[in-house]
Structure formats: structure tokens, C-alpha cells
């Protein structure tokens, strides 16, 4: 008999029980003769096939059981099939099934099992042809399986497995290395899949016909030795009883082993894939979220950076005053300051709780009193929301890929924690990340709703996208990714002739932006911020600042730009973009296949290009090239991950490899940041803040020239000079006229902290201010380059 590989196979899936096998029908049929068959797959076994057949055909089966042998041959070039055919012509118990292609051990067994079921056999024994399985154990295994002569069938197993690893079972003729490998393979399969069977990889087993159907043996996919593990896994998961019968497994008597590195790797990966397939898609997302939050908590006690300290100072005293935000001026939108106010409120709550637990007079650590811990917790909340939104976004972009939520969560979780991208600092980019990811999600939802004709839902999503565009801008001016994505989507709608939908999208999106911006300006105005000054701070100032940086930037600026590029590459973020962008090549130079996409029909490729391009331009246009600029690229990286899964699924392993590398680098960076001693400059600035705190009174004030307001925040001192950052000084007070006036006024600061031995620096004319400083102040403390001046009595 010949079976073509293209012959119809039983339908896949989990088979139902169907009609009961004769032996399982009831006690009255137990005494009927049962039919069993031993399935023996062969390929180039001519040297030893006769010996195996002699043993099998000479067996005395249990009473009432007829035993046949079925050889499944893959057209062995050594004539194995012809030898079997010659014997089968004279022995009705021997049958031959020829297969035209060699497609693996698992496929040969499936074809043999399918033939056995079609022929009405009650039991099927699978057995290798190399002599390693003891043929004389077949009768005992069938007796145990069929329970022939018993009064009932309740105690009969569904599968009897010839086991090396139960009492009485053993191996003979194996070197130590092979025994260790076998034990390791079994231990791996049992641990990962949670199996109770001790010898899960055994290939010598007897099945009842009903068990073959219930376990779905014919619908398995393994082509190599993973077939044995897959069937053990299916049998246990579907409630079948698996008994292990001790056997002595010997080294093969003839032929060469069919085991190869490829089949071992296949089995190894399949086991992991099967287990992951049992996990709910969002369970790994929760794990990624937990790991990301743990990593963020490891950086909880890091000292404040310059920006963090300055924003906390502004937030704590934002009220109606003579400048943009109370007594201070900063070129940032109001929602950012509002989030730092939230951190300031959280700091007060943490301090209250600490005093309640430890007592009012207890000395508290600086990271708790200066607001660093509270701010880190706000950042932690932003990371948590971002990870969940990223998972949801990629699950929409690639809905048929089970790993889509995990991949999106991993991208966000890794890069929003990695200190190489400046994630240890809580700044505008990190705080805006959940708004941008949420906005990209609403753009996709709006597109999907429009595709299915849900006009009202689409308008609502477009309006929400507009609101989130305004909110992202309200935290950091460059975070306009949602607006860019919305504009691209509208252009695509126009190109596809969907003009009415495009106009409605523009209207709803624009309305959301207008309402969001108006609400933000009104809220800031209620806090005392003049709308005209706000417009100047968040828009026109940036153009003036870029001109100043371009004309007078110090030599440190190009060095920071190089560090930025190096960090983007070293973190793995650049490699993720390359995996998506570089044309894929397969073996022999053939182009890799492309998927038509399974997502929601959104123009994902264009969105990725537009959003990532905008993010990279925003990083470059920032001018100062601080590491935390790179956090602004994370939403684009999440989009890229979704695009790869949906349109280039064959690159999924490459993306996984990049993320594994990025995770390893990120963990190492977090460990270094969390455990390393402060840098020399950080230690010196901390020494300055400690000196100021120890030698000042509540009525004292101070000015840091120029920048690093974290020194003032940690020392608990206010500043009479409205400029806390160096760039606004260079743009708004380049000749230091305002600073000179402050130094001469009755409200002159008690302390002036200078980084260096002079106020002179790039972009600043310090002639007049320096003279006043030397006239009215004296040096009272020096910490490396830091000089602390105190107002003369």
C-alpha cells in the first residue's frame, strides 16, 4: 500500500471521542477479539529490519488479541521498503505503508496512526526500528492497556509508555554524555510543560484507538522527536491516563541515528512555544510591567537632576506673580509644571507618613525630603500606564499575533527604564509618554471605526486624539507625535478618495486640539500665568534659543550629540529600527516574503516613518542633546514593533533578539546607576547644597550661576533671580542686566554659587555682574570648581 504525502488527512483540531472502540463499549464486548498493530517507521533500516520483524512477528500477544505490524517507510534508498514488501506478501500480519517524501519521524507516525484508525485497530503501538526498544515488552504493555479478561474498563490506562525512568527501567550501552542529555531533555520538558510523566521523550508507547483520537495525535505538527513530547503533553492536558511500564532501553543495534542538531533545536523551541501558547496573552505583559516597575524602584533614591530640582522649585511656588510661573521663568508648558506639583503634593504626603511612623523629630533621608522619591513615584506611574498602552496598541496593530501585547509592553518597559536613554530622569519626555501612546492608540481606533462605518465612534476617537495632542504638547513642546500620526492618516484618507471621512477627521481632531489648548491656557491663567507670556515661553523662545545655541554653543555640545547617538545605538533602539528598515534577505539572496498585514487597515508603514522621523528631528532640534531627549523616541519604537509583527512576521525573532540584548544592557545600566557612587560633579554639587543647608536660615536666599537649580531645591533655598536655568539666562539676560540689578537690590541673595572662578561663560557678558559680585560678596566655601559667595555684612 502506498500513501502520498498529499493524501487527505483527518481534520486537525481536538478530536471528539466519536464512537467508542470495541473494547471500551462495555463489559459484554471485553471478551471479543481485539486488534492491535505495531507501527514501525523506517528510513534506511535494511540492515536490521528483518531482525526487528522477526521479534515482533514471533511475539505471543495477550489472550484474545490479534497483533499485526505496520512498517511506514519513507522510500528508503537502501531498499528497506522492498524487503518489507517481500515479507508482507507471505505474512498477512505484516503491512507496508510507503511515503513518497521524507518529512520526519512525527509525520511518519501520524500517517501510520491514521492508517491504523482507518483499518479499525483497537490499539496502536509505536516503536522504533533500530532495536533500541525491547520487542518482548509489547505483550505486557498491551495487556496493561487493554486489560483483556478483566471485568471492567475503569482502571485501564489510555496510554502505556515504555519508560526508562521509573523503578525497573534503565538504559544500557549509553555513554555518560548521552544519559545526561536524555535526563536534561526530560527534565526540561517536564518542568516547562508541567508534566507528570517521567519519561516524556519516550518513543515506545501503546495507545488505545480512543486515546489517539482524544489526544489529537493526528493533528500534531512536530516533525522530529518533539512528536513524543507533544503527544505526552496533549494526553495529560486532555485528561488521559498515562501509565509508565519499565523497560530496558539499549543502544541502537543497526543503522545511524536520525537525531540531529536541527531536530534537537526544534524540540527545544517547540516545548517553549507550547508552554507560552498556554499562557494568556496578557499574563506576560503583567510580568514585563512588574519587572519594569522593580527596575524603576531601584532608582528611587537617586539624587535630583538639575531639571528635576528646578521644576520642583517652580511647581512648589507657582502663583500669581510678576513672571511666568510665580517668581520664576521657564520655557516649559503648564501641564509639566502641574505634574511636578503633583509630585510636590506626594512629597508632602510621604513626609507626613514618615513622621507619623518615625516620630516628628526623626532625621529623614535627603531623597525623601527633597522630593526625589515622590518624583520617581510619579515617573513610575507614567511607565506603568505607558507599558499597558503600548501592549494594547501593538495588540491592535497585529491582532492575530499572540506575542503582540508582550512585544509592545517589552519595548516600552525596556526603553522607558534604560538609563542609557536618560530614563532615570523624570522629565517632560517621560511624563508625556503615556499621553503620546494613548494618542496613537486613539488614532488607530478612529481609523478602525471609520473602516467599519461607525462614524460617531470615529469622530469621538479623533476628538480624543486631538485632546491628547494638546496634552502631549502641554507637557513637552516636541511631543507632537499624535498630531503627526493624525495628519498622515487624514492624507491617506484623501488619497484613497474618502474625502468626507477625511474632513470629519480634520474637524474632530482640530476641535480636540483647540479645546485642549484652550483648557490648558485657561487653567494656567487661573493660576496667575499670563497667556501672552505663556505663548512666548513655549513657542517663540525656542526659536531664539536655537539661534543662541547655534551661534555660541560650547565645545561640550558636539560631544553630547555624539554621546546621544552612541546611547541610542548602545541601548539597542537603533537596531530595532534597522530590523524594520533594512531589506530582509533569505538564503541564496532570495527576498524574504512579506505579509499583507492582519491589522486594522491603518497605513502603519507611513505612520511609523512619519512618527519616527518626527521624533528624530525633535531630538536633533533640541540643540542641547541631553540623554532624556531619547525617551521621546519610545512611542515610535512601539509602532515599529507593531509594524514588524503585522507586516514582517518573519523578523519576529530578530526583534526578540534585539529586545533581549536591550533588556540585558538596560538591567546592567540600572544596576550601575543604582549601586554606583555619585560622580565627582554630583558629589561636589551635593556638598554645596549641604553647605548651604547647614549655613543658612529660613530667610536666606541664593542664586546658582548658571543652572543646576537642584542645589537650591536640596538646600531648601529660594532664589530672587527669576532665571533658574542657563539657557534662559543666555537668551533673556545675556548681558546679566537683571542679575546685576538683583545683586545690587535690597533683595540681593544671601549666597551666590558659581561653577568656576568667574561668572563668565559662553553666550554671556559678565563684566558688570562680576564687578558687583566681587564688591558685595566674599568666597566662603569651595568644592572643586564650585565657589560659594556670601553677601558681606
Secondary structure as UniProt FT lines:
FT   STRAND          2..3
FT   TURN            5..6
FT   HELIX           22..24
FT   HELIX           27..29
FT   TURN            30..31
FT   STRAND          34..42
FT   TURN            46..48
FT   HELIX           49..57
FT   TURN            63..64
FT   STRAND          65..73
FT   TURN            77..78
FT   HELIX           80..88
FT   TURN            89..90
FT   TURN            92..93
FT   STRAND          94..99
FT   HELIX           105..118
FT   TURN            119..120
FT   STRAND          123..126
FT   HELIX           135..137
FT   HELIX           138..146
FT   TURN            148..149
FT   TURN            154..155
FT   STRAND          159..163
FT   TURN            167..168
FT   STRAND          170..172
FT   HELIX           176..193
FT   TURN            200..201
FT   STRAND          205..208
FT   HELIX           209..215
FT   HELIX           217..219
FT   HELIX           226..237
FT   TURN            238..239
FT   STRAND          242..246
FT   STRAND          248..250
FT   HELIX           261..278
FT   TURN            281..282
FT   HELIX           283..298
FT   TURN            299..301
FT   HELIX           306..316
FT   STRAND          325..326
FT   STRAND          328..329
FT   HELIX           334..358
FT   TURN            360..361
FT   HELIX           366..369
FT   HELIX           372..397
FT   TURN            398..400
FT   TURN            402..403
FT   HELIX           404..415
FT   TURN            416..417
FT   HELIX           419..421
FT   TURN            422..424
FT   HELIX           428..451
FT   TURN            452..453
FT   HELIX           455..475
FT   TURN            477..478
FT   HELIX           481..495
FT   TURN            496..497
FT   HELIX           499..526
FT   TURN            527..528
FT   HELIX           531..535
FT   HELIX           536..540
FT   HELIX           541..552
FT   HELIX           556..570
FT   TURN            571..572
FT   HELIX           573..581
FT   HELIX           587..589
FT   HELIX           604..621
FT   HELIX           627..633
FT   HELIX           634..647
FT   HELIX           649..651
FT   HELIX           652..675
FT   HELIX           680..694
FT   TURN            698..699
FT   STRAND          701..705
FT   HELIX           710..715
FT   HELIX           726..732
FT   TURN            734..735
FT   HELIX           737..744
FT   TURN            746..747
FT   STRAND          751..755
FT   TURN            762..763
FT   HELIX           767..776
FT   STRAND          777..783
FT   TURN            784..785
FT   STRAND          786..791
//
